[in-house]
Amino acid sequence: MAQTFIKKDDDRDDEDEYSPFMGIEKGSVLQEARVFNDPQLDPRRCSQVITRLLYLLNQGETFTKIEATEVFFAVTKLFQSRDIGLRRMVYLMIKELSPCADEVIIVTSCLMKDMNSKTDMYRANAIRVLCRITDGTLLTQIERYLKQAIVDKNPVVASSALVSGIHLLQTNPEIVKRWSNEVQEAVQSRAALVQFHALALLHQIRQNDRLAVSKLVTSLTRGTVRSPLAQCLLIRYTSQVIRESATSTQTGDRPFYDFLEGCLRHKAEMVIFEAAKAITELQGVTSRELTPAITVLQLFLSSSKPVLRFAAVRTLNKVAMTHPLAVTNCNIDMENLISDQNRSIATLAITTLLKTGNETSVDRLMKQITNFMSDIADEFKVVVVEAIRSLCLKFPLKYRSLMNFLSNILREEGGFDYKKAIVDSIVILIRDIPDAKESGLLHLCEFIEDCEFTYLSTQILHFLGIEGPKTSDPSKYIRYIYNRVHLENATVRASAVSTLARFGVTVESLKPQIFVLLRRCLFDNDDEVRDRATLYLKTLGDNDAVTETDKDAIDFLFGSLDVPLINLETSLKNYEPSEEPFDIDSVPKEIKSQQLAEKKAPGKKPTGLGAPPTGPAATVDAYEKLLSSIPQFAAFGKLFKSSAPVELSEAETEYAVNVVKHIFDSHVVFQYNCTNTIPEQLLENVTVVVDASEAEEFTEVISRPLRSLPYNSPGQTFVAFEKPEGVPAVGKFSNMLRFIVKEVDPSTGEAEEDGVEDEYQLEDLEVVAADYMLKEGVSNFKNAWDSLGPDFERVDEYGLGPRESLAEAVGAVINLLGMQPCEGTEVVASNSRSHTCLLSGVYIGNVRVLVRLSFGIDSSREVAMKLAVRSSDEIVSDVIHEIVASG
């Protein structure tokens, strides 16, 4: 039958070509597979049919058990052919069919015969297939042959055995570990691939023994590895040993650094790059250690091979995030890469230059980037935009040229993610650089005139309503906002109405004009727009003076929301319509962190109150209900906070124990959630003996034991401590689980009458300052900050010492204070040298606290922090500073 040729469309890429497999069907190919049963086999035709079958399997086509088994038996008949090419196709087919065909094991006799053949190609492939389909019983029978194959003189056979060993290690590790001597011998092979595979297998055998891995690296770094591939593996293993070494913090004592530096002079380019990359990724690497690696990468920048240029510039891009000064010597070479034909290389070069450039080079870089942006895809443009944003924050005096650049590309064609990245960058620059506010807002106003994305339009209008009234001439933005009421869809029109109302509330002189515009909106054809206009007109009080009632309404509509949105959403979903209206005061103000991590095996998860409730409201209610039901705790007063569960035992141990810390004004209650994971045991009189010798301000007052703890049935035991009232006492507690254990008859399920006293050591538990802080977010941090006022504001600066990154420092302070990050400020850009983080919370005693953190990191990774605290109690403001100073 003549083959049908398809005319290629002009719109198709040149790489798109007609596929020889187009249009093939499983049924017809299975019919063609009957050729395997012919008395006179045609090797070429049989190979073509197997190729089609392999194509179908790899495209996800499913074969039934019957179909797979029939094809498999037909393929086994091809072993009678002497054609080497066909035999290799048969091996491939057996490997692919082995998971879905029955009785695959019957082919093992043929494979074992081939494994001992004089034809090396048969031996190598037979080993691969046999190890793929074999089970543990057969493996012990052929183990002797596999050991011999590992040290075979033919490198193809040896590599096949070693690769098979790597796969078998996942299913039969004990058997493969017995091959260590043979694998050790193969590591000394002169064949590059054999040495590579042998080293990979030897490391996997020893990977759980840190000392054995260290000895392996020590012996091989003395120059016995010849294969470039194996050398690259050795460099990676060496880096792992360096990371795990306790002496890696001191440059002079860093183990194996000389080996890595020596690899920079290797004749193979892959080894040189791997060594340079490993050096740049060392923890606490110094400028002196970086210098030889940077020099090598600089040479790669001018290589004729695109892969080397890409690898070098990508590595330098990562180094520039933490050591920008070390990369500045490469700037001239990277500027030449801006015009590289490979757009990935050009993008990385641009972003690296933006991180390492100085203030004088900004204008020159902007000119080069302008010509470059039109030639790259949106995903690369986003990377460039983020780098420009960081550069502008680094050199705020250059905001005009950078803001103009962002404005120009904002008007060009582009997708949603690209446009959003630009808008986000302009918003951040407006917030962080006061001089950029008015020009930035005008750029955003001009953009929404032609913006095709509803989400971006609404976000810009919302931001405009917050920042616009604070400028010197708010009236110039009214025209842009009101135009959205006429020219946009209903969603944007409604957002524009809200923004106009915000201007009317904030700017008294614009109030009459805003009233006129809002009245026009009453005739809109959309219900949402009309309803908003009516609500705001009523709230603003028309042209009359604003009354006290109106002020409360204005605070409700435009003020900060005191409850987290996720909690409000959960409460609204749980609300059942009734005569009683929804009470917003019932919404919990704390955002619960991720509850008990499911580290236990299936079937061991605690249930009931031993397991943490699912939702924030459920958590607070369940714990409060549980504690109030216990008479000894009823007099402790209102529960202030319950912590997330803290694991006190390792996963997969006999007894799973975690603890929840319940904080009251003058008491702390530890709720120990216990699970017995041994079916043959019953635990009785379960208690936790707590040693508070390292918590001097705490006095134990109540210990409530658990009467019985059957298998897989969680229960709780409690220990309560008294502390000074209103004082954020901290301390460390050691815990011992004590109980009587009784054996259980598996057949009857009954426990013996006599038991044995036993105990189980648990992890230590700490009560820290963050336990006295309730996470409570605010929707508008600036409004909340201004409302507290500067009366009880405390400001100080701290040095946080060397850190791996700015993100690590920000996370450490957030965890120390236990407060809720606001407005997404907990996220730090990967290449940022400075950052501002906003935190909110309620301190014990129901004292509102707001914190503004300003971080900066220098080239030596030293982090400095400015801490500003505002609260309704000056003592609490001082306490927050004491927590940071002592933490």
SEDREN-187191 format. One line per 4 residues: their letters; for each residue x, y, z of C-alpha. Coordinates in steps of 0.001 Angstrom, whole numbers, plus 500000, padded with zeros to 6 digits. Example, Ala and Ser with C-alpha at 12.3 -4.5 7.8 and 13.67 -1.06 7.14 Angstrom:
% residues 2
as> 512300,495500,507800 | 513670,498940,507140 $
% end
This chain:
% residues 887
maqt> 500000,500000,500000 | 501343,503389,499050 | 502182,505620,501994 | 500031,508728,502355 $
fikk> 502071,511914,502450 | 500730,514920,504297 | 501376,518422,503030 | 503169,520451,505679 $
dddr> 501336,523632,506678 | 503207,526874,506248 | 502515,527732,509896 | 504316,524633,511174 $
dded> 507827,524865,512523 | 510590,523537,510305 | 511339,520820,512878 | 507861,519257,512569 $
eysp> 508086,516256,510229 | 505844,513400,509217 | 506000,510468,511683 | 506265,506923,510279 $
fmgi> 504135,505745,513224 | 501238,508088,512482 | 497878,506342,512398 | 498944,502873,513563 $
ekgs> 496384,500952,515643 | 496854,498289,518280 | 494527,495804,516584 | 496316,495869,513257 $
vlqe> 499744,495585,514885 | 498623,492585,516948 | 497482,490979,513686 | 500903,491672,512164 $
arvf> 502525,489997,515188 | 501438,486645,513745 | 504525,486883,511568 | 506469,485672,514632 $
ndpq> 504902,482229,514123 | 506026,481811,510495 | 508193,478713,509843 | 510625,480881,507849 $
ldpr> 511274,483978,509951 | 511912,487292,508215 | 514209,489180,510703 | 513633,492563,509068 $
rcsq> 509855,492301,509105 | 509833,490912,512658 | 511983,493836,513823 | 509555,496302,512242 $
vitr> 506569,494732,514030 | 508408,494770,517382 | 509252,498427,516773 | 505558,499234,516311 $
llyl> 504647,497279,519443 | 507295,499137,521453 | 505989,502434,520108 | 502442,501621,521249 $
lnqg> 503656,500587,524714 | 505707,503734,525155 | 502812,505916,524017 | 500737,504606,526926 $
etft> 498707,502026,525010 | 497484,499348,527415 | 497548,495662,526571 | 495238,493230,528362 $
kiea> 496777,490259,530176 | 495689,487935,527388 | 497067,490201,524625 | 500376,490723,526427 $
tevf> 500800,487029,527165 | 500031,486012,523551 | 502533,488546,522195 | 505094,487433,524754 $
favt> 504850,483747,523782 | 505064,484678,520111 | 508179,486786,520761 | 509907,483923,522609 $
klfq> 509810,481888,519385 | 512185,484440,517864 | 515033,483077,520025 | 515540,480467,517284 $
srdi> 516711,483231,514929 | 520475,483898,514742 | 520036,487513,513630 | 521805,489747,516213 $
glrr> 519660,492810,515483 | 516434,490862,515925 | 517735,489279,519140 | 518309,492762,520631 $
mvyl> 514741,493738,519717 | 513489,490565,521436 | 515327,491552,524625 | 513684,494977,524563 $
mike> 510246,493475,523995 | 510571,491065,526925 | 511612,493911,529238 | 508604,496002,528219 $
lspc> 506097,493137,528478 | 507365,491756,531799 | 505072,493877,534041 | 501837,492977,532186 $
adev> 502308,489430,530862 | 501731,486205,532822 | 504378,483491,533213 | 507267,485650,532005 $
iivt> 509553,483492,534121 | 509409,480645,531562 | 511837,482553,529326 | 514597,482450,531953 $
sclm> 516146,479270,530552 | 516758,480996,527205 | 518141,484056,528922 | 520452,482037,531156 $
kdmn> 521710,480239,528075 | 522427,483601,526406 | 524076,484868,529610 | 526723,482157,529195 $
sktd> 527001,482613,525428 | 530274,483369,523693 | 528639,486371,522012 | 529232,489350,524313 $
myra> 526232,491236,522952 | 523947,488354,523919 | 525523,488118,527385 | 525138,491828,528158 $
nair> 521517,492099,527088 | 520520,488789,528664 | 521871,490025,532044 | 519821,493218,531800 $
vlcr> 516600,491388,530900 | 517098,488568,533398 | 517621,490993,536282 | 514528,492908,535194 $
itdg> 512167,489905,535330 | 513775,487794,538065 | 512649,487357,541673 | 514673,486821,544839 $
tllt> 514679,483011,544546 | 516105,482935,541017 | 518545,485736,541835 | 520382,483549,544338 $
qier> 520812,480916,541597 | 522376,483326,539098 | 524305,485408,541661 | 527577,483611,540852 $
ylkq> 527241,484492,537144 | 526485,488130,537947 | 529567,488422,540145 | 531686,487046,537314 $
aivd> 530084,489464,534856 | 530961,492460,537073 | 534688,491732,536658 | 534377,490576,533028 $
knpv> 537021,491872,530628 | 534372,493044,528197 | 533237,496505,529361 | 529733,496105,527855 $
vass> 529086,492959,529918 | 530563,494483,533090 | 528477,497653,532735 | 525305,495607,532169 $
alvs> 525897,493675,535385 | 526659,496850,537370 | 523587,498708,536084 | 521462,495654,536873 $
gihl> 522928,495727,540389 | 521827,499349,540801 | 518246,498363,539904 | 518291,495195,542032 $
lqtn> 519499,497165,545059 | 515973,498585,545365 | 514333,495146,545635 | 517059,492772,546899 $
peiv> 519567,494935,548798 | 520998,492122,550963 | 522056,490099,547921 | 523609,493058,546077 $
krws> 525556,494151,549160 | 527420,490813,548993 | 528979,491935,545714 | 531086,494685,547332 $
nevq> 534453,493044,546606 | 533677,492581,542913 | 532294,496119,542609 | 535405,497465,544383 $
eavq> 537535,495690,541787 | 535422,497124,538939 | 536066,500647,540266 | 539701,500149,539242 $
sraa> 538696,499262,535645 | 540264,501159,532767 | 536929,501310,530928 | 535283,504669,531502 $
lvqf> 531670,503464,531722 | 532540,500467,533907 | 534317,502698,536416 | 531392,505143,536346 $
hala> 528738,502470,536970 | 530882,500680,539570 | 531374,503872,541586 | 527647,504648,541438 $
llhq> 526756,501144,542699 | 529439,501149,545415 | 528210,504491,546754 | 524604,503273,546813 $
irqn> 525650,500180,548758 | 527391,502345,551372 | 525200,505463,551302 | 523614,504817,554701 $
drla> 527024,504511,556371 | 528525,508005,556574 | 531932,506714,557707 | 532087,504201,554840 $
vskl> 531266,506928,552302 | 533965,509160,553793 | 536527,506338,553517 | 535468,505666,549920 $
vtsl> 535933,509323,548983 | 539268,509490,550816 | 540647,506474,548944 | 539437,507592,545509 $
trgt> 540530,511243,545729 | 544151,510071,545621 | 544046,509793,541854 | 542749,506295,541025 $
vrsp> 539724,507542,539022 | 540406,507948,535295 | 536904,508138,533831 | 535596,511740,533494 $
laqc> 532069,510517,534257 | 533259,508742,537400 | 535284,511813,538352 | 532114,513925,538190 $
llir> 530370,511445,540466 | 533308,511539,542863 | 533127,515346,542989 | 529447,515142,543956 $
ytsq> 530147,512570,546659 | 533020,514715,547923 | 530705,517726,548164 | 528288,515607,550180 $
vire> 531044,514605,552622 | 532108,518255,552969 | 528533,519313,553752 | 528178,516617,556384 $
sats> 531568,517282,557920 | 531581,519134,561226 | 534750,521014,560251 | 533287,522599,557133 $
tqtg> 532805,525933,558894 | 536524,526630,559041 | 538205,527299,555727 | 541593,526021,556812 $
drpf> 540159,522716,558049 | 537732,522119,555171 | 538325,518522,554022 | 538912,517660,550366 $
ydfl> 538901,521290,549181 | 542335,520740,547613 | 540885,517851,545615 | 538084,520045,544246 $
egcl> 540543,522790,543375 | 542800,520228,541657 | 539875,519072,539497 | 539717,522607,538039 $
rhka> 542889,521664,536122 | 541466,518411,534715 | 541589,517917,530934 | 537872,517072,530678 $
emvi> 535545,520089,530533 | 532724,518273,532344 | 535007,517598,535324 | 536224,521204,535401 $
feaa> 532679,522535,535440 | 531483,520031,538040 | 534351,521035,540343 | 533698,524755,539840 $
kait> 529994,524271,540539 | 530755,522245,543673 | 533076,524951,545032 | 530507,527708,544463 $
elqg> 527877,525684,546361 | 530021,525058,549455 | 528487,526312,552687 | 530232,529412,553977 $
vtsr> 532534,529582,550954 | 534959,532503,551116 | 536070,534863,548360 | 539519,533254,548340 $
eltp> 538010,529807,547772 | 535698,531140,545074 | 538419,532849,543025 | 539799,529772,541137 $
aitv> 536266,528541,540352 | 535165,531968,539085 | 538297,532180,536887 | 537467,528853,535226 $
lqlf> 533838,529835,534676 | 534980,533117,533148 | 536994,531179,530548 | 533897,529106,529725 $
lsss> 531955,532307,528990 | 534013,532794,525817 | 533800,529124,524757 | 532589,528249,521264 $
kpvl> 530298,525585,522758 | 526842,526928,523742 | 526434,524309,526469 | 529572,525526,528241 $
rfaa> 528536,529171,527958 | 525100,528353,529350 | 526479,526260,532229 | 528982,528968,533183 $
vrtl> 526570,531897,533085 | 523893,529984,534996 | 526356,529107,537753 | 527642,532694,537919 $
nkva> 524037,533885,538106 | 523547,531821,541282 | 526850,532989,542761 | 525867,536628,542121 $
mthp> 522945,536246,544541 | 525289,535746,547489 | 528704,536985,546304 | 528092,539721,543716 $
lavt> 531553,541253,544146 | 533215,537941,543261 | 531471,537939,539868 | 532180,541543,538846 $
ncni> 535412,540534,537059 | 533264,538588,534584 | 531002,541524,533670 | 532789,542408,530414 $
dmen> 532549,538806,529190 | 528872,538640,530154 | 528074,541885,528328 | 529284,540172,525154 $
lisd> 526752,537396,525782 | 523776,539779,525660 | 523798,539384,521887 | 524239,535587,522063 $
qnrs> 522010,533685,519634 | 520865,531448,522472 | 518241,533537,524268 | 518583,531528,527496 $
iatl> 522250,532464,527699 | 521488,536105,526908 | 518774,536267,529598 | 521027,534798,532266 $
aitt> 523797,537197,531271 | 521457,540182,531577 | 520091,539171,534974 | 523580,538445,536316 $
llkt> 524793,541870,535169 | 521825,543483,536882 | 522854,541806,540136 | 526543,542664,539906 $
gnet> 526474,546041,538145 | 527160,549324,539901 | 525183,552547,539799 | 527201,553997,536918 $
svdr> 526476,551034,534641 | 522685,551110,535058 | 521938,553423,532104 | 524192,551459,529760 $
lmkq> 522549,548193,530757 | 519072,549649,530202 | 519943,550563,526612 | 521181,547047,525914 $
itnf> 518150,545447,527542 | 515706,547596,525543 | 516942,546102,522261 | 517046,542652,523780 $
msdi> 513552,542339,525289 | 511641,541995,522022 | 513603,538850,521075 | 512851,536692,524111 $
adef> 509825,534767,525382 | 507626,535966,528251 | 509115,533505,530731 | 512550,535085,530226 $
kvvv> 511087,538584,530348 | 509665,537868,533814 | 513150,536960,535042 | 514554,540209,533644 $
veai> 511761,542282,535217 | 512412,540768,538645 | 516115,541499,538305 | 515378,545131,537345 $
rslc> 513147,545488,540394 | 515966,544287,542663 | 518396,546661,540961 | 516065,549609,541529 $
lkfp> 515762,548765,545231 | 519548,548527,545362 | 520049,551921,543659 | 516925,553981,544504 $
lkyr> 518365,557146,542935 | 518059,555444,539532 | 514327,554895,539926 | 513386,557291,537083 $
slmn> 515184,555426,534302 | 514146,552025,535668 | 510527,553104,536208 | 510364,554492,532664 $
flsn> 511730,551225,531330 | 509076,549227,533208 | 506376,551607,531974 | 507489,551230,528354 $
ilre> 507500,547433,528386 | 504161,547460,530216 | 502564,548947,527074 | 504057,546266,524825 $
eggf> 502432,542953,523937 | 502690,540208,526527 | 500889,537535,528520 | 499307,537742,531953 $
dykk> 502301,536497,533989 | 504616,538968,532275 | 502272,541921,532809 | 501634,540897,536417 $
aivd> 505380,540766,537113 | 505750,544343,535802 | 502770,545650,537774 | 503997,543927,540954 $
sivi> 507432,545470,540463 | 506016,548979,540036 | 503844,548533,543144 | 506849,547429,545218 $
lird> 508920,550367,543987 | 506096,552787,544885 | 505924,551342,548395 | 509674,551234,549037 $
ipda> 510814,554416,547227 | 508686,557428,548260 | 509950,559621,545399 | 508694,557070,542883 $
kesg> 505089,557159,544101 | 503515,559800,541846 | 505219,558776,538614 | 504567,555097,539345 $
llhl> 500861,555661,539983 | 500532,557606,536727 | 502203,554761,534824 | 499696,552324,536326 $
cefi> 496787,554646,535453 | 497956,554812,531844 | 498266,551033,531740 | 494684,550296,532886 $
edce> 493403,552430,529975 | 494334,549536,527651 | 494629,546624,530115 | 492953,543449,528880 $
ftyl> 493296,541554,532161 | 490439,542035,534628 | 492447,540816,537605 | 495250,543320,537027 $
stqi> 492788,546176,536509 | 491001,545483,539800 | 494280,545122,541702 | 495627,548394,540323 $
lhfl> 492379,550200,541198 | 492494,548828,544740 | 496125,549924,545147 | 495293,553304,543634 $
gieg> 492556,553792,546242 | 495114,553246,549019 | 498077,555252,547700 | 496422,557857,545446 $
pkts> 494900,559990,548239 | 498338,560300,549879 | 499893,562122,546904 | 500216,565892,546545 $
dpsk> 497454,566102,543903 | 494945,563239,544257 | 492478,564835,541838 | 494551,563938,538776 $
yiry> 493740,560228,539228 | 489940,560682,539313 | 489645,560882,535508 | 491453,557562,535021 $
iynr> 489310,555854,537658 | 485963,557182,536392 | 486798,556168,532822 | 486835,552552,534054 $
vhle> 483188,552939,535110 | 482167,553482,531463 | 484667,551492,529461 | 485170,548211,531333 $
natv> 483334,545028,532296 | 481138,544836,535405 | 483893,543506,537697 | 486259,546382,536904 $
rasa> 483421,548926,537063 | 482504,547770,540567 | 486148,548019,541645 | 486344,551557,540200 $
vstl> 483272,552588,542228 | 484963,551372,545430 | 488130,553270,544553 | 486175,556493,543961 $
arfg> 484516,556052,547354 | 487906,555636,549010 | 489007,558972,547541 | 485799,560543,548835 $
vtve> 486442,559245,552346 | 490115,560221,552455 | 490237,563543,550550 | 487634,565997,551899 $
slkp> 488089,568468,549037 | 487145,565820,546458 | 483995,564738,548260 | 481474,566837,546222 $
qifv> 482974,565657,542931 | 482925,562038,544095 | 479230,562325,545050 | 478338,563482,541545 $
llrr> 480239,560608,539976 | 478757,558008,542331 | 475215,559224,541586 | 475842,558633,537885 $
clfd> 476804,555060,538745 | 473286,554474,540111 | 472074,554075,536510 | 474569,551325,535632 $
ndde> 473053,548158,534159 | 474939,545888,536606 | 473481,545105,540043 | 476872,544993,541789 $
vrdr> 477880,548435,540488 | 474533,549991,541464 | 474555,548353,544908 | 478067,549580,545650 $
atly> 477250,553122,544527 | 474110,553144,546710 | 475991,551777,549719 | 478841,554289,549445 $
lktl> 476502,557247,548927 | 474581,556234,552030 | 477779,555609,554005 | 479411,558908,553047 $
gdnd> 476312,560766,554170 | 475689,562610,550919 | 476801,566269,551205 | 476067,566526,554911 $
avte> 478657,566322,557662 | 479803,562824,558470 | 478203,561560,561672 | 479655,559180,564242 $
tdkd> 477537,556356,562846 | 478934,557035,559397 | 482458,556861,560758 | 481785,553362,562144 $
aidf> 480437,552304,558774 | 483430,553811,556989 | 485784,551915,559297 | 483882,548739,558510 $
lfgs> 483996,549267,554735 | 487506,550647,554313 | 489337,549829,557531 | 491508,546819,558233 $
ldvp> 489826,543448,558755 | 490624,542123,562225 | 490171,538448,561315 | 492146,536366,558806 $
linl> 490255,535822,555564 | 490812,532054,555653 | 489165,531888,559085 | 486279,534090,557930 $
etsl> 485775,531866,554892 | 485754,528721,557056 | 483260,530228,559513 | 480938,531397,556737 $
knye> 480958,527931,555161 | 480102,526378,558533 | 477343,528930,559254 | 473839,527486,558991 $
psee> 471102,530017,558103 | 468861,530751,561060 | 467068,533589,562785 | 470298,534571,564502 $
pfdi> 472553,536674,562226 | 476140,535714,561558 | 478398,537071,564337 | 481825,538144,563082 $
dsvp> 483116,538102,566662 | 482783,534320,566575 | 485491,534070,563892 | 488811,532956,565451 $
keik> 491618,535487,565088 | 494499,533029,565164 | 495821,531354,562018 | 496622,527801,562907 $
sqql> 499836,526398,561476 | 499984,523014,559765 | 498714,520472,562225 | 500332,517244,563346 $
aekk> 502616,515997,560589 | 501555,512563,559428 | 504852,510846,560046 | 503311,507571,561155 $
apgk> 502471,504643,558928 | 498895,504211,557691 | 496628,502935,560424 | 498584,504660,563198 $
kptg> 497086,508112,562827 | 495458,509362,566021 | 491755,510063,565871 | 489290,512027,567983 $
lgap> 490733,514699,570235 | 494111,512974,570147 | 494380,514157,566565 | 494341,517864,565810 $
ptgp> 491018,519160,564462 | 490912,520134,560820 | 489831,523771,560790 | 490946,526795,562820 $
aatv> 487560,527250,564475 | 487282,523553,565202 | 490757,523542,566782 | 490007,526311,569275 $
daye> 486530,524996,570114 | 487646,521376,570483 | 490589,522123,572770 | 488589,524588,574862 $
klls> 485720,522110,575184 | 488108,519304,576139 | 489915,521323,578825 | 486757,522826,580313 $
sipq> 485329,519311,580711 | 488160,518427,583120 | 487268,519760,586603 | 490908,520344,587639 $
faaf> 491401,522795,584730 | 488052,524603,584946 | 489438,527224,587361 | 492306,528214,585048 $
gklf> 490149,530765,583226 | 489908,531402,579465 | 492286,529566,577165 | 494575,532079,575428 $
kssa> 496326,529832,572889 | 496928,526203,571928 | 500107,525374,570045 | 500516,523080,567076 $
pvel> 501371,519499,568166 | 505084,518905,568816 | 506445,515408,568152 | 508196,513831,571159 $
seae> 508898,510439,569544 | 510398,509380,566255 | 508314,507944,563427 | 507739,504164,563404 $
teya> 508608,503682,567112 | 506638,501572,569604 | 504799,504512,571118 | 503832,507637,569194 $
vnvv> 503624,510714,571413 | 503090,514376,570614 | 502262,517271,572909 | 500051,520365,572627 $
khif> 500896,523377,574808 | 497781,525147,576175 | 498553,528660,577448 | 496490,530295,580177 $
dshv> 497146,533564,581998 | 498801,531908,585003 | 499021,528241,583928 | 500418,526089,581142 $
vfqy> 498848,522685,580435 | 500706,520012,578461 | 498361,517635,576616 | 500285,514480,575689 $
nctn> 498570,512603,572835 | 499688,508964,573019 | 499220,506066,570598 | 500189,502454,571291 $
tipe> 501424,500895,568021 | 502078,497346,569351 | 499051,494996,568833 | 500243,492509,571485 $
qlle> 500325,495079,574310 | 497866,496966,576522 | 499191,499977,578445 | 497587,501013,581733 $
nvtv> 498055,503903,584163 | 499897,505912,581505 | 501559,509102,582782 | 504301,511451,581681 $
vvda> 506851,512289,584356 | 508057,515812,583656 | 511349,517193,584990 | 511104,521009,585223 $
seae> 514537,521616,586760 | 515442,523821,583779 | 512176,525773,584047 | 512520,527519,587407 $
efte> 509410,529711,587118 | 507099,526714,586630 | 505592,524611,589429 | 503761,521353,588693 $
visr> 500253,521393,590166 | 498284,518639,588414 | 499122,515344,586706 | 496181,513508,585133 $
plrs> 497020,509924,584079 | 495438,507884,581301 | 493768,504762,582690 | 494123,502498,579620 $
lpyn> 495796,502721,576189 | 494841,499813,573861 | 496464,499211,570489 | 495926,501983,567918 $
spgq> 493415,503821,570128 | 494825,507275,570958 | 494410,508777,574400 | 495550,511812,576367 $
tfva> 497372,512388,579626 | 497802,515894,581039 | 500340,517726,583197 | 499598,521296,584399 $
fekp> 502104,523869,585639 | 501558,527132,587465 | 503564,530213,586458 | 503603,533916,587467 $
egvp> 500441,535611,586201 | 500823,537466,582894 | 504569,536681,582748 | 505942,535036,579560 $
avgk> 507939,532432,581483 | 510139,530131,579389 | 511902,526875,580176 | 512929,523395,579110 $
fsnm> 511156,520210,580241 | 512385,516618,579990 | 509709,513923,579583 | 509520,510243,580530 $
lrfi> 506528,508108,579514 | 505719,505731,582396 | 503131,502917,582270 | 502195,499341,583149 $
vkev> 502403,497016,580136 | 500238,493887,579857 | 500578,491198,577184 | 497521,490635,574952 $
dpst> 496526,487218,573594 | 496214,487726,569776 | 493606,484979,569446 | 491189,486246,572120 $
geae> 492225,489892,572406 | 492226,489647,576199 | 495038,491072,578302 | 496839,489256,581100 $
edgv> 495971,490222,584662 | 499536,490883,585752 | 501582,493646,584174 | 505106,495016,584286 $
edey> 506079,498597,584990 | 508014,500161,582136 | 509087,503561,580902 | 509989,505170,577585 $
qled> 512229,508233,577163 | 510670,511079,575155 | 512219,514135,573531 | 512620,517359,575519 $
levv> 509972,520072,575302 | 510454,523830,575462 | 508102,526678,576284 | 509378,529670,574328 $
aady> 508427,533328,574040 | 506490,532680,570811 | 504035,530512,572763 | 502663,533679,574370 $
mlke> 501953,535342,571035 | 498731,534720,569146 | 498989,535002,565353 | 496453,537545,564181 $
gvsn> 496679,539110,560739 | 495515,542520,559525 | 494336,543214,555989 | 495818,546732,555876 $
fkna> 499001,546936,557902 | 499599,550652,557367 | 496166,551622,558680 | 496628,549365,561701 $
wdsl> 500140,550776,562300 | 498897,554353,562135 | 495978,553590,564452 | 498320,552396,567230 $
gpdf> 500292,555634,567048 | 503907,556319,568039 | 503315,556661,571805 | 504556,553189,572704 $
ervd> 506832,552658,569704 | 510253,551161,570392 | 512984,551075,567702 | 516421,549459,567850 $
eygl> 518996,547826,565576 | 520503,544352,565880 | 523259,542358,564228 | 522122,538822,563388 $
gpre> 525579,537558,562399 | 526416,535511,559290 | 523486,533790,557563 | 523136,531582,554513 $
slae> 520615,533991,553003 | 518315,536869,553813 | 515340,534488,553669 | 516864,532376,556457 $
avga> 517272,535439,558692 | 513678,536582,558044 | 512314,533103,558798 | 514348,532840,562015 $
vinl> 512982,536125,563396 | 509385,535240,562428 | 509702,531894,564222 | 511302,533557,567248 $
lgmq> 508453,536038,567672 | 505636,533671,566649 | 503737,536449,564848 | 501653,536478,561661 $
pceg> 503384,537867,558516 | 501243,540439,556733 | 500754,541254,553042 | 503020,538420,551885 $
tevv> 506152,540086,553309 | 507487,536769,554625 | 508553,535923,551043 | 512049,537174,550193 $
asns> 513264,537495,546607 | 516144,535102,545986 | 518527,537842,544869 | 517434,540539,547324 $
rsht> 520011,542357,549441 | 517415,544110,551611 | 513907,543311,552727 | 511056,544650,554853 $
clls> 508804,542264,556771 | 505548,543214,558528 | 504234,541155,561465 | 501056,541257,563516 $
gvyi> 499872,539468,566649 | 498183,539592,570033 | 500361,539187,573121 | 499112,537401,576248 $
gnvr> 496761,539751,578030 | 495096,540601,574668 | 497629,543301,573786 | 497770,544136,570053 $
vlvr> 501365,544147,568697 | 502657,545235,565269 | 506262,544824,564134 | 508145,546301,561185 $
lsfg> 511431,544519,560392 | 514030,545961,557985 | 516806,543557,556958 | 520042,544059,555054 $
idss> 522816,541626,554091 | 526341,542509,552950 | 528820,540667,550739 | 530173,538690,553714 $
reva> 526607,537502,554503 | 526442,539497,557723 | 522805,540418,558391 | 521694,543610,560134 $
mkla> 518125,544235,561282 | 516136,547283,562363 | 513211,546402,564626 | 510294,548796,565147 $
vrss> 507501,547718,567521 | 504161,549371,568215 | 501637,548106,570757 | 498953,549367,573096 $
deiv> 501226,548679,576096 | 504758,550042,576395 | 505847,547082,578552 | 504925,544688,575742 $
sdvi> 506923,546771,573226 | 509959,546427,575499 | 509338,542685,575907 | 509431,542139,572132 $
heiv> 512861,543787,571986 | 514033,541668,574923 | 512932,538508,573104 | 514964,539456,570019 $
asg> 517984,540563,572060 | 518078,537287,574002 | 517177,535079,571015 $
% end
